[in-house]
């Protein structure tokens, strides 16, 4: 993200000074948490408390079973007031989990909330030394002493406040993006929804029915799509892409490219006369290549907006300069081959990323022969064949000859739970959509023999286990535990034989089927990587966007004001996608409901006297916080505080040591190191070195 204008005096307000001032000699309170048995089960907490209570500067040291509880926090507040404590050390769990909790606690007691140092005894000590209680206790005491050393050098910081735009950007028009946009719009906020395809709807629009209830997917989705298109608070920007985002929470400037449809939307009424006249037929991407569409098209009959789009790559006019059959057929003169892309600039306070997923495409040379045998298809391709509005009108056929298959096999975990191709994760939906599709096939053709080859059945949701038992008992679907090892085709009948180990029978079997369906997993969408770079979002090892905290902040990102919804964050089904979309909308609304938002003060600062303007910090920062400005001393770096996340990259990179990070200064970090080097006699590492040299002399 590139840098916005720096905050000025009119753009930010500082809160009033806290009533408690820091004294010359630090008065430190240490509060050690048992965390039930999480920490106390490995670390001797009374010994740790005893070891640190006599450290210079410590005026009170207490232990508590659950420090984050109301009782534990009340004890901290009481100790601060009774002992005139001006700095607090909490030795407990990860600051990522409870630092905001304890900041609020000491603020209530009258301290600056940033006069807090958390020491992580849970993840960094007890959980990694569960069998070494004595050593874990010694390490815990050392860690707390290091925290005390740093706390003595903490300085009060103040959060800044910036105004918030009362509008939001939603990226992605699948079911999650649609739900998030509707929720925000119904709360009264302006919403811009950007979708890269000509129509909203996403992957859900391609489905026939939904599991476990068997509801028609488009029947559920289409009313939502229409509602979104007609909502006065929503601006729908379909067939558009986000080009650039600058700014910070509450103040994002977004550049959106509206791709040329070569059809004037205000004039197009979706009558389809242009498509009827078009002589070009190409594979229909929406139907996974089974059906055909024209070079001017709408993706599917219920598309929103119902406006035609010209496929430039296949249009005869763009290839030869001739044809224009669509122009002649259009009574409203909506076709414009000279149309160009348009850049739209919007300003928003929050962003919701709902970029969805793509389907894993099987390897070109693999055991499942997807690229070699016509009668090996994916689960989404089967969805289109079973769909009443699909290329076959809902009739299941074999791609090789158009005949109805009488023996169908599903192969699970294709592209999921596979370390060799880097998809270690479970895609969560594959087991269930296979059962759903098997049930639909049985309803269409009751005599069809269906077998499901699986590793483990994962029916984790509401009604999922019931569906599993129903398809086995009522529909007679056979479940075979074992991964197929080899597929071979009969060249005369195009039938396919599966050779597999049936682990429950402990034997190798070979069975012949007319159609093989690969239950392919979910992977990050193609546009996610681009959007991630534009928004400076981190990715988890599986390639999906990483949330700020997997338990407590599942829809937040490390970039304040940007939220995740649906499969952009990880594989999930429709109900979970909708639930997360509603959570993301609520989080975004909580920011925009106030006129201003606070900016975290743990940022980097540039010493202009030391800076030489080398721009290395600009190149290194992942958030675009440093910028080069002209000053009396020449071109110097300056940190845009609202963009800075305090990661310290620029601090480490600066060759002049001209940048420091608040609460992580060289002096503070050095004090922790010196404390760690101190021996039982209290001598520092330097003192011991000097003593050794004296002895040698």
C-alpha positions as CSV (number, residue, x, y, z in Angstrom):
1,X,0.0,0.0,0.0
2,X,1.5,3.3,-0.9
3,X,1.6,6.2,1.6
4,X,-1.2,8.7,2.0
5,X,-0.9,12.2,3.2
6,X,0.4,12.4,6.8
7,X,-1.9,13.2,9.6
8,X,-2.1,16.9,10.4
9,X,-3.2,18.7,13.5
10,X,-6.8,19.0,12.2
11,X,-7.0,15.3,11.3
12,X,-6.1,13.9,14.7
13,X,-6.8,14.6,18.3
14,X,-4.8,13.4,21.3
15,X,-6.6,12.2,24.4
16,X,-6.2,14.0,27.7
17,X,-3.2,13.2,29.8
18,X,-3.7,10.3,32.3
19,X,-4.1,11.5,35.8
20,X,-1.2,9.4,37.1
21,X,2.3,10.6,36.3
22,X,5.4,8.4,36.3
23,X,7.8,9.0,39.1
24,X,11.6,9.4,38.8
25,X,12.3,6.0,40.4
26,X,10.2,3.3,38.7
27,X,7.6,1.6,41.0
28,X,6.9,-1.7,39.3
29,X,4.1,-4.1,40.1
30,X,4.5,-7.7,39.0
31,X,1.5,-10.0,38.6
32,X,2.2,-13.7,37.9
33,X,-0.7,-15.8,36.5
34,X,-1.1,-19.6,37.1
35,X,-3.5,-19.8,34.2
36,X,-5.1,-22.7,36.0
37,X,-2.7,-25.5,35.2
38,X,-1.6,-24.1,31.8
39,X,1.4,-22.5,33.4
40,X,1.3,-23.7,37.0
41,X,1.3,-27.3,35.9
42,X,4.9,-26.9,34.7
43,X,6.2,-23.8,36.5
44,X,6.5,-23.3,40.3
45,X,4.7,-20.0,40.4
46,X,5.4,-19.2,44.1
47,X,9.1,-19.6,43.5
48,X,8.9,-17.3,40.5
49,X,7.1,-14.7,42.6
50,X,9.7,-15.0,45.4
51,X,12.5,-14.7,42.9
52,X,11.3,-11.4,41.4
53,X,9.8,-9.6,44.4
54,X,13.2,-8.4,45.6
55,X,14.4,-7.1,42.2
56,X,15.2,-3.4,42.4
57,X,12.2,-1.3,41.4
58,X,9.6,-3.9,42.3
59,X,7.2,-2.6,45.0
60,X,4.6,-5.4,44.8
61,X,4.7,-9.0,43.4
62,X,1.6,-11.1,43.5
63,X,0.3,-14.4,41.9
64,X,-3.2,-15.2,40.9
65,X,-4.8,-18.3,39.5
66,X,-6.6,-16.4,36.7
67,X,-5.2,-12.9,36.3
68,X,-7.4,-12.1,33.3
69,X,-10.6,-12.7,35.4
70,X,-12.5,-9.9,37.0
71,X,-11.1,-10.9,40.4
72,X,-7.5,-10.9,39.0
73,X,-7.9,-7.5,37.3
74,X,-9.5,-6.0,40.5
75,X,-6.4,-7.2,42.4
76,X,-4.1,-5.4,39.9
77,X,-6.1,-2.2,40.2
78,X,-6.1,-2.4,44.0
79,X,-2.3,-3.0,44.1
80,X,-1.6,-0.1,41.7
81,X,-3.5,2.3,43.9
82,X,-2.3,1.1,47.2
83,X,1.4,0.9,46.2
84,X,1.6,3.9,43.9
85,X,2.7,1.6,41.0
86,X,3.6,3.4,37.8
87,X,4.6,0.4,35.7
88,X,3.1,-3.1,35.4
89,X,4.5,-6.5,34.4
90,X,2.0,-9.3,33.8
91,X,3.5,-12.7,33.5
92,X,0.9,-14.8,31.9
93,X,-0.1,-15.8,28.3
94,X,0.6,-14.4,24.9
95,X,0.2,-10.6,24.6
96,X,-1.5,-11.3,21.3
97,X,-4.4,-12.7,23.4
98,X,-4.7,-10.5,26.5
99,X,-2.6,-7.4,26.1
100,X,-5.6,-5.2,25.3
101,X,-7.3,-6.7,28.4
102,X,-4.5,-5.6,30.7
103,X,-4.1,-2.3,29.0
104,X,-7.7,-1.5,29.8
105,X,-7.2,-2.7,33.3
106,X,-4.3,-0.5,34.2
107,X,-5.9,2.5,32.4
108,X,-8.9,2.0,34.8
109,X,-6.4,2.3,37.6
110,X,-5.1,5.6,36.2
111,X,-2.0,4.5,34.4
112,X,-1.0,5.1,30.9
113,X,-2.1,1.9,29.1
114,X,1.3,1.6,27.5
115,X,3.1,1.3,30.8
116,X,2.5,-2.4,30.6
117,X,5.0,-5.2,29.8
118,X,3.6,-8.7,29.2
119,X,5.8,-11.7,29.7
120,X,4.7,-14.8,27.9
121,X,5.1,-17.7,30.4
122,X,2.6,-20.0,28.7
123,X,3.7,-20.4,25.0
124,X,7.4,-19.5,25.7
125,X,7.9,-21.5,28.8
126,X,5.4,-24.0,30.2
127,X,4.1,-25.3,26.9
128,X,7.6,-26.1,25.6
129,X,9.1,-27.4,28.9
130,X,6.3,-29.6,30.2
131,X,8.7,-32.3,31.5
132,X,11.4,-30.0,33.0
133,X,9.6,-28.2,35.9
134,X,12.8,-27.1,37.6
135,X,14.4,-25.7,34.5
136,X,11.1,-24.2,33.4
137,X,10.8,-22.4,36.7
138,X,14.3,-20.9,36.4
139,X,13.5,-19.8,32.9
140,X,10.2,-18.3,33.9
141,X,12.0,-16.3,36.7
142,X,14.6,-15.0,34.1
143,X,11.8,-14.0,31.7
144,X,10.0,-12.1,34.3
145,X,13.2,-10.3,35.4
146,X,13.8,-9.4,31.8
147,X,10.3,-8.0,31.6
148,X,10.9,-5.9,34.8
149,X,14.1,-4.5,33.3
150,X,12.3,-3.4,30.2
151,X,9.3,-2.1,32.2
152,X,11.6,0.3,34.1
153,X,12.4,2.0,30.8
154,X,8.9,2.2,29.3
155,X,7.6,5.6,28.3
156,X,4.0,6.7,28.2
157,X,2.4,6.7,24.7
158,X,-0.8,8.2,23.5
159,X,-3.1,6.9,20.8
160,X,-4.1,9.2,18.0
161,X,-7.6,9.6,16.6
162,X,-8.5,10.0,12.9
163,X,-11.9,10.7,11.3
164,X,-13.7,7.7,9.6
165,X,-15.4,7.6,6.3
166,X,-18.9,6.2,6.6
167,X,-18.6,3.9,3.6
168,X,-17.1,0.4,3.0
169,X,-15.6,-1.5,0.1
170,X,-16.5,-5.2,-0.4
171,X,-14.2,-7.1,-2.7
172,X,-15.9,-10.2,-4.2
173,X,-19.5,-10.8,-5.2
174,X,-20.0,-14.4,-4.0
175,X,-22.5,-15.3,-1.3
176,X,-20.1,-13.9,1.5
177,X,-19.6,-10.6,-0.3
178,X,-23.3,-10.2,-1.0
179,X,-24.2,-10.9,2.6
180,X,-21.6,-8.5,4.0
181,X,-22.7,-5.7,1.6
182,X,-26.4,-6.1,2.4
183,X,-25.7,-6.1,6.2
184,X,-23.7,-2.9,6.0
185,X,-26.2,-1.3,3.7
186,X,-29.1,-2.1,5.9
187,X,-27.2,-0.4,8.8
188,X,-27.1,2.8,6.8
189,X,-23.6,2.7,5.4
190,X,-22.6,3.3,1.8
191,X,-21.2,0.2,0.2
192,X,-19.1,-0.3,-3.0
193,X,-19.2,-4.0,-4.1
194,X,-16.5,-4.9,-6.6
195,X,-16.8,-8.2,-8.6
196,X,-14.3,-9.2,-11.3
197,X,-16.9,-11.3,-13.3
198,X,-19.7,-9.9,-15.4
199,X,-22.2,-11.0,-12.7
200,X,-22.3,-11.5,-9.0
201,X,-23.1,-14.8,-7.5
202,X,-19.8,-16.5,-7.3
203,X,-19.4,-20.3,-7.0
204,X,-22.8,-20.8,-5.3
205,X,-24.5,-19.7,-8.6
206,X,-23.0,-22.8,-10.3
207,X,-24.4,-25.3,-7.8
208,X,-27.5,-27.3,-8.3
209,X,-28.6,-27.9,-4.6
210,X,-27.1,-27.3,-1.2
211,X,-26.3,-29.8,1.5
212,X,-27.6,-31.2,3.8
213,X,-31.2,-29.9,3.1
214,X,-31.2,-30.2,-0.7
215,X,-32.4,-26.6,-1.2
216,X,-32.0,-25.2,-4.7
217,X,-28.9,-23.0,-4.6
218,X,-29.9,-20.3,-7.1
219,X,-33.4,-20.1,-5.5
220,X,-31.7,-19.1,-2.3
221,X,-29.1,-16.9,-3.9
222,X,-31.0,-15.1,-6.7
223,X,-33.3,-13.0,-4.3
224,X,-30.2,-11.8,-2.4
225,X,-28.5,-10.8,-5.7
226,X,-31.6,-8.8,-6.8
227,X,-31.9,-7.2,-3.4
228,X,-28.3,-6.1,-3.5
229,X,-28.6,-4.6,-7.0
230,X,-31.7,-2.6,-6.0
231,X,-30.4,-1.4,-2.6
232,X,-30.0,2.4,-2.6
233,X,-26.9,2.3,-0.3
234,X,-25.0,-0.2,-2.6
235,X,-23.1,0.7,-5.7
236,X,-22.5,-2.5,-7.7
237,X,-19.3,-2.5,-9.7
238,X,-19.4,-5.8,-11.6
239,X,-16.8,-6.7,-14.2
240,X,-14.3,-4.5,-12.3
241,X,-11.1,-5.0,-10.4
242,X,-9.4,-3.2,-7.5
243,X,-6.2,-1.6,-9.0
244,X,-4.8,0.2,-5.9
245,X,-5.5,1.0,-2.3
246,X,-3.8,3.7,-0.3
247,X,-4.5,5.1,3.1
248,X,-5.2,3.7,6.5
249,X,-8.1,2.6,8.7
250,X,-11.0,5.0,8.4
251,X,-9.4,6.7,5.3
252,X,-8.8,4.3,2.4
253,X,-8.5,5.7,-1.2
254,X,-9.4,3.0,-3.7
255,X,-8.8,3.0,-7.4
256,X,-11.1,0.6,-9.3
257,X,-10.9,-0.4,-12.9
258,X,-14.2,-0.9,-14.6
259,X,-13.4,-3.2,-17.5
260,X,-15.1,-2.4,-20.9
261,X,-18.1,-4.6,-21.5
262,X,-18.5,-3.1,-25.0
263,X,-22.1,-2.9,-24.0
264,X,-23.6,0.3,-22.5
265,X,-25.2,-0.9,-19.3
266,X,-27.9,1.8,-19.2
267,X,-29.1,0.9,-22.6
268,X,-28.9,-2.9,-22.4
269,X,-32.2,-4.5,-21.3
270,X,-30.9,-8.1,-21.4
271,X,-33.2,-9.2,-24.2
272,X,-30.6,-11.5,-25.8
273,X,-31.2,-10.5,-29.4
274,X,-27.5,-9.8,-29.8
275,X,-26.5,-13.2,-28.6
276,X,-29.0,-14.9,-30.9
277,X,-27.4,-13.0,-33.8
278,X,-23.8,-13.7,-32.9
279,X,-22.2,-16.4,-35.1
280,X,-19.4,-17.4,-32.7
281,X,-19.7,-20.3,-30.2
282,X,-17.1,-21.0,-27.6
283,X,-16.9,-23.2,-24.5
284,X,-19.0,-21.8,-21.6
285,X,-16.7,-21.2,-18.6
286,X,-19.7,-21.0,-16.3
287,X,-20.7,-24.6,-17.4
288,X,-17.1,-25.8,-16.9
289,X,-16.7,-26.2,-20.6
290,X,-19.6,-28.6,-21.2
291,X,-21.9,-26.1,-22.7
292,X,-21.4,-23.4,-25.4
293,X,-22.0,-19.7,-25.3
294,X,-21.7,-16.8,-27.8
295,X,-19.0,-14.2,-28.0
296,X,-21.5,-11.8,-26.5
297,X,-23.1,-13.3,-23.4
298,X,-24.5,-13.3,-19.9
299,X,-22.9,-15.9,-17.7
300,X,-26.2,-17.5,-16.6
301,X,-29.9,-16.7,-16.9
302,X,-30.3,-15.2,-13.4
303,X,-27.2,-13.0,-13.8
304,X,-27.1,-9.7,-11.9
305,X,-26.7,-7.3,-13.5
306,X,-28.5,-8.9,-16.5
307,X,-26.3,-7.0,-19.0
308,X,-24.4,-8.6,-21.9
309,X,-20.7,-8.6,-22.2
310,X,-18.5,-9.0,-25.3
311,X,-15.7,-11.6,-25.1
312,X,-13.0,-9.6,-26.8
313,X,-10.8,-12.6,-27.4
314,X,-13.4,-14.5,-29.4
315,X,-15.3,-11.6,-31.0
316,X,-14.9,-11.6,-34.8
317,X,-15.0,-7.8,-35.0
318,X,-12.0,-7.5,-32.7
319,X,-10.1,-10.1,-34.7
320,X,-10.9,-8.9,-38.3
321,X,-12.7,-5.5,-38.0
322,X,-15.8,-7.1,-39.6
323,X,-19.1,-8.7,-38.5
324,X,-21.0,-6.4,-36.0
325,X,-24.0,-8.8,-36.2
326,X,-24.8,-7.9,-32.6
327,X,-24.9,-4.2,-33.5
328,X,-27.4,-4.8,-36.2
329,X,-29.6,-7.0,-33.9
330,X,-29.6,-4.5,-30.9
331,X,-32.7,-2.2,-31.1
332,X,-31.4,-0.1,-28.2
333,X,-28.0,0.7,-29.8
334,X,-26.3,-0.6,-26.7
335,X,-23.3,-2.1,-28.4
336,X,-20.1,0.0,-28.4
337,X,-17.0,-1.6,-29.7
338,X,-15.0,1.5,-29.0
339,X,-15.7,1.5,-25.3
340,X,-12.6,1.7,-23.0
341,X,-11.8,0.8,-19.4
342,X,-12.9,3.3,-16.8
343,X,-11.0,4.2,-13.6
344,X,-13.3,4.9,-10.6
345,X,-11.9,6.5,-7.4
346,X,-13.8,6.0,-4.1
347,X,-13.0,6.8,-0.5
348,X,-14.0,4.2,2.2
349,X,-13.4,3.7,5.9
350,X,-13.2,-0.1,5.9
351,X,-12.6,-2.9,3.5
352,X,-14.0,-6.5,3.5
353,X,-12.1,-9.0,1.4
354,X,-14.4,-11.8,0.2
355,X,-12.4,-13.1,-2.8
356,X,-13.7,-16.7,-2.5
357,X,-11.9,-19.8,-3.8
358,X,-11.0,-21.7,-7.0
359,X,-11.4,-25.4,-7.5
360,X,-8.3,-27.5,-7.5
361,X,-7.5,-28.8,-11.0
362,X,-6.0,-32.3,-10.9
363,X,-2.4,-32.8,-12.0
364,X,-2.0,-33.2,-15.7
365,X,-0.2,-36.5,-15.2
366,X,-1.6,-38.3,-12.2
367,X,-3.2,-41.5,-11.2
368,X,-6.7,-40.2,-11.7
369,X,-6.3,-39.6,-15.5
370,X,-8.4,-36.4,-15.5
371,X,-6.6,-35.0,-18.6
372,X,-6.6,-38.4,-20.4
373,X,-10.0,-40.0,-19.9
374,X,-13.2,-38.1,-20.9
375,X,-15.3,-39.9,-18.3
376,X,-13.2,-38.6,-15.4
377,X,-14.8,-35.3,-14.3
378,X,-14.6,-33.0,-11.2
379,X,-17.3,-32.4,-8.6
380,X,-18.1,-29.0,-10.0
381,X,-18.4,-30.3,-13.5
382,X,-20.9,-32.8,-12.2
383,X,-22.8,-30.0,-10.5
384,X,-23.3,-28.3,-13.9
385,X,-24.4,-31.6,-15.5
386,X,-27.0,-32.1,-12.8
387,X,-28.2,-28.5,-12.8
388,X,-31.6,-27.9,-14.5
389,X,-30.2,-24.8,-16.1
390,X,-27.0,-26.5,-17.1
391,X,-25.9,-27.7,-20.5
392,X,-27.8,-31.0,-20.4
393,X,-31.0,-29.7,-18.7
394,X,-30.1,-31.7,-15.5
395,X,-29.7,-35.0,-17.2
396,X,-26.5,-36.8,-16.2
397,X,-24.5,-38.1,-19.2
398,X,-21.1,-39.6,-19.9
399,X,-19.0,-37.0,-21.7
400,X,-17.5,-39.6,-24.1
401,X,-20.8,-40.8,-25.7
402,X,-23.7,-38.9,-24.1
403,X,-25.1,-42.1,-22.5
404,X,-26.5,-42.2,-19.0
405,X,-23.9,-43.8,-16.7
406,X,-25.2,-46.8,-14.6
407,X,-22.1,-47.1,-12.4
408,X,-20.6,-44.0,-10.8
409,X,-17.6,-43.7,-8.5
410,X,-16.6,-40.7,-6.4
411,X,-13.0,-40.4,-5.3
412,X,-12.5,-38.2,-2.2
413,X,-9.6,-35.9,-1.1
414,X,-8.4,-35.0,-4.6
415,X,-6.3,-31.9,-4.0
416,X,-6.9,-32.0,-0.3
417,X,-4.9,-33.5,2.6
418,X,-2.0,-34.1,0.2
419,X,1.5,-33.0,1.3
420,X,3.1,-33.8,-2.0
421,X,1.2,-31.0,-3.8
422,X,1.2,-28.6,-0.8
423,X,-2.5,-28.9,0.1
424,X,-2.2,-30.4,3.6
425,X,-5.5,-29.0,4.7
426,X,-9.0,-30.5,4.5
427,X,-11.3,-28.6,2.2
428,X,-14.3,-29.4,4.5
429,X,-17.0,-29.5,1.8
430,X,-15.9,-32.4,-0.4
431,X,-17.4,-35.3,1.6
432,X,-20.7,-33.6,1.9
433,X,-21.1,-32.4,-1.7
434,X,-20.3,-35.9,-2.9
435,X,-23.1,-37.3,-0.7
436,X,-25.4,-34.6,-1.9
437,X,-24.6,-35.3,-5.6
438,X,-24.8,-39.1,-5.1
439,X,-28.3,-38.5,-3.6
440,X,-29.3,-36.4,-6.6
441,X,-28.1,-39.0,-9.1
442,X,-30.1,-41.7,-7.2
443,X,-33.2,-39.4,-7.3
444,X,-32.8,-39.0,-11.1
445,X,-31.8,-42.6,-11.8
446,X,-32.7,-44.9,-8.9
447,X,-31.0,-48.0,-10.5
448,X,-27.5,-46.3,-10.6
449,X,-24.8,-48.1,-8.6
450,X,-22.7,-45.5,-6.7
451,X,-19.6,-46.1,-4.7
452,X,-17.6,-43.5,-2.7
453,X,-13.8,-44.2,-2.2
454,X,-12.8,-42.2,0.9
455,X,-10.0,-41.8,3.5
456,X,-12.1,-40.5,6.3
457,X,-15.7,-39.2,6.2
458,X,-15.8,-35.7,7.8
459,X,-19.4,-34.8,8.5
460,X,-18.9,-32.1,11.1
461,X,-21.8,-29.7,10.6
462,X,-25.5,-29.6,11.6
463,X,-27.4,-32.2,9.8
464,X,-24.3,-33.6,8.1
465,X,-24.1,-36.9,9.9
466,X,-27.8,-37.4,9.3
467,X,-27.2,-37.0,5.5
468,X,-24.4,-39.5,5.6
469,X,-26.5,-42.2,7.2
470,X,-29.5,-41.3,4.9
471,X,-27.5,-41.8,1.7
472,X,-26.1,-45.1,3.0
473,X,-29.2,-46.6,4.4
474,X,-32.1,-45.2,2.3
475,X,-30.3,-44.7,-1.1
476,X,-27.8,-47.6,-0.9
477,X,-24.7,-45.6,-1.6
478,X,-21.6,-47.8,-1.0
479,X,-18.7,-46.3,1.0
480,X,-15.3,-47.9,0.4
481,X,-12.5,-47.0,2.7
482,X,-9.3,-46.8,0.6
483,X,-7.5,-44.5,-1.8
484,X,-7.6,-45.7,-5.4
485,X,-4.1,-46.6,-6.7
486,X,-4.7,-46.9,-10.4
487,X,-7.3,-46.1,-13.1
488,X,-7.4,-47.8,-16.4
489,X,-9.8,-47.4,-19.3
490,X,-11.4,-50.0,-21.6
491,X,-10.9,-48.4,-25.1
492,X,-14.0,-50.1,-26.5
493,X,-16.6,-49.1,-23.9
494,X,-14.7,-46.1,-22.3
495,X,-15.5,-47.7,-18.9
496,X,-12.9,-47.2,-16.2
497,X,-11.6,-49.7,-13.8
498,X,-10.5,-48.6,-10.3
499,X,-7.8,-50.6,-8.6
500,X,-7.8,-49.9,-4.9
501,X,-7.0,-51.3,-1.5
502,X,-10.2,-51.6,0.6
503,X,-8.7,-51.2,4.0
504,X,-11.7,-52.4,5.9
505,X,-11.6,-55.7,4.0
506,X,-7.8,-55.7,3.9
507,X,-7.7,-56.7,0.2
508,X,-7.0,-55.3,-3.3
509,X,-10.1,-54.9,-5.5
510,X,-10.7,-53.9,-9.1
511,X,-14.1,-52.5,-10.0
512,X,-15.4,-51.1,-13.3
513,X,-17.4,-47.8,-13.5
514,X,-19.0,-45.8,-16.3
515,X,-18.2,-42.4,-14.8
516,X,-15.6,-41.3,-12.2
517,X,-16.1,-38.1,-10.2
518,X,-13.1,-36.5,-8.5
519,X,-14.1,-34.7,-5.3
520,X,-11.7,-31.8,-5.8
521,X,-10.8,-29.5,-3.0
522,X,-10.8,-25.8,-2.6
523,X,-7.8,-23.5,-3.1
524,X,-7.3,-19.7,-2.9
525,X,-8.8,-17.8,-5.8
526,X,-6.6,-16.6,-8.6
527,X,-7.2,-12.9,-7.6
528,X,-6.4,-13.4,-4.0
529,X,-2.7,-13.1,-4.4
530,X,-3.0,-9.8,-6.3
531,X,-5.5,-8.4,-3.8
532,X,-3.3,-9.6,-0.9
533,X,-0.3,-7.5,-2.3
534,X,-2.5,-4.5,-2.8
535,X,-3.9,-4.6,0.7
536,X,-0.6,-5.8,2.3
537,X,-2.4,-8.9,3.8
538,X,-0.5,-11.9,5.1
539,X,-1.1,-15.4,3.8
540,X,-1.2,-18.6,5.9
541,X,0.9,-21.6,4.8
542,X,-2.1,-22.9,2.8
543,X,-2.3,-19.7,0.7
544,X,-5.5,-18.3,2.2
545,X,-5.5,-15.0,3.9
546,X,-4.3,-15.0,7.5
547,X,-6.6,-13.8,10.2
548,X,-5.3,-11.7,13.1
549,X,-6.1,-14.4,15.7
550,X,-7.6,-17.8,14.9
551,X,-9.8,-17.9,17.9
552,X,-10.5,-14.3,19.1
553,X,-10.2,-12.3,15.8
554,X,-11.2,-14.7,13.0
555,X,-12.4,-12.0,10.6
556,X,-9.8,-9.4,11.4
557,X,-6.5,-9.0,9.6
558,X,-3.2,-7.6,10.7
559,X,-4.1,-4.4,8.8
560,X,-6.5,-2.4,10.8
561,X,-9.8,-1.7,9.1
562,X,-9.6,-4.7,6.7
563,X,-11.7,-7.8,7.3
564,X,-12.1,-11.3,5.8
565,X,-15.2,-13.1,4.9
566,X,-16.0,-16.5,3.4
567,X,-13.5,-18.8,1.7
568,X,-10.9,-15.9,1.3
569,X,-9.9,-16.9,4.9
570,X,-10.1,-20.7,4.4
571,X,-12.3,-23.5,3.0
572,X,-15.9,-23.4,4.4
573,X,-19.4,-24.2,3.4
574,X,-22.2,-21.7,2.7
575,X,-23.6,-21.3,6.2
576,X,-20.2,-20.7,7.6
577,X,-19.4,-18.2,4.8
578,X,-22.6,-16.3,5.5
579,X,-21.9,-16.3,9.3
580,X,-18.4,-14.9,8.7
581,X,-19.7,-12.3,6.3
582,X,-22.1,-11.1,8.9
583,X,-19.3,-11.0,11.5
584,X,-17.1,-9.0,9.1
585,X,-19.9,-6.6,8.4
586,X,-20.4,-6.1,12.2
587,X,-16.7,-5.5,12.7
588,X,-16.6,-2.9,9.9
589,X,-19.7,-1.2,11.2
590,X,-18.3,-1.0,14.7
591,X,-15.4,1.1,13.2
592,X,-17.6,3.3,11.1
593,X,-20.3,3.9,13.7
594,X,-18.0,6.3,15.5
595,X,-16.8,9.5,14.0
596,X,-13.2,8.7,14.8
597,X,-10.9,5.7,15.3
598,X,-7.8,5.4,17.5
599,X,-4.4,4.6,15.9
600,X,-2.0,2.3,17.8
601,X,1.0,4.4,18.9
602,X,3.5,1.5,18.8
603,X,5.1,2.9,15.7
604,X,8.5,3.7,14.3
605,X,10.1,7.2,14.5
606,X,12.8,8.8,12.4
607,X,15.6,10.8,13.9
608,X,16.1,13.5,11.2
609,X,19.6,14.3,12.4
610,X,20.8,10.8,11.6
611,X,18.8,10.0,8.5
612,X,20.7,10.3,5.2
613,X,17.7,9.8,2.9
614,X,18.9,6.4,1.5
615,X,15.3,5.2,1.1
616,X,16.1,1.7,2.3
617,X,13.3,1.9,4.8
618,X,10.9,2.7,2.0
619,X,11.9,-0.3,0.1
620,X,11.8,-2.7,3.0
621,X,8.5,-1.7,4.7
622,X,5.6,-4.1,3.9
623,X,3.0,-1.5,4.8
624,X,4.3,1.5,2.9
625,X,4.6,3.6,6.1
626,X,7.9,5.4,5.4
627,X,7.9,8.2,2.9
628,X,10.5,10.7,1.7
629,X,9.9,14.4,2.4
630,X,11.9,17.5,1.9
631,X,13.2,19.3,5.0
632,X,15.8,21.9,5.9
633,X,18.3,19.1,6.0
634,X,17.4,17.7,2.6
635,X,15.4,14.7,1.7
636,X,14.6,12.7,4.8
637,X,12.4,9.7,5.7
638,X,9.2,10.2,7.7
639,X,6.9,7.6,9.1
640,X,3.2,7.9,8.4
641,X,2.0,6.7,11.8
642,X,-1.4,5.5,10.7
643,X,0.2,3.1,8.3
644,X,2.9,1.8,10.6
645,X,2.4,-1.5,12.4
646,X,5.5,-1.4,14.5
647,X,7.0,-4.5,12.9
648,X,10.6,-3.1,13.2
649,X,11.6,-4.0,9.6
650,X,12.8,-0.4,8.9
651,X,14.5,-0.2,12.3
652,X,16.6,-3.3,11.5
653,X,17.3,-2.2,8.0
654,X,18.4,1.4,8.6
655,X,22.2,1.6,8.2
656,X,22.4,4.9,10.2
657,X,20.3,3.6,13.2
658,X,18.1,6.7,12.5
659,X,14.8,4.8,13.2
660,X,13.6,3.6,16.5
661,X,10.4,1.7,17.4
662,X,8.3,2.9,20.3
663,X,8.5,0.4,23.3
664,X,11.3,-1.5,21.5
665,X,14.2,0.9,21.6
666,X,17.8,-0.3,21.7
667,X,18.0,0.7,25.4
668,X,14.9,-1.3,26.3
669,X,15.9,-4.4,24.4
670,X,19.5,-4.2,25.7
671,X,18.2,-4.0,29.3
672,X,16.4,-7.3,28.8
673,X,19.6,-8.9,27.4
674,X,21.7,-7.6,30.3
675,X,19.1,-9.0,32.7
676,X,19.3,-12.4,31.1
677,X,23.1,-12.4,31.4
678,X,23.0,-11.7,35.1
679,X,24.2,-14.5,37.4
680,X,23.0,-15.5,40.8
681,X,25.4,-13.0,42.4
682,X,23.8,-10.2,40.4
683,X,26.9,-9.6,38.3
684,X,26.3,-8.7,34.6
685,X,28.0,-10.4,31.7
686,X,30.4,-7.5,31.3
687,X,31.3,-7.5,35.0
688,X,32.0,-11.2,34.8
689,X,34.2,-10.7,31.7
690,X,36.2,-8.0,33.5
691,X,36.6,-10.2,36.6
692,X,37.9,-13.1,34.4
693,X,40.4,-10.8,32.7
694,X,41.6,-9.6,36.1
695,X,42.1,-13.2,37.3
696,X,44.0,-14.0,34.1
697,X,46.3,-11.0,34.6
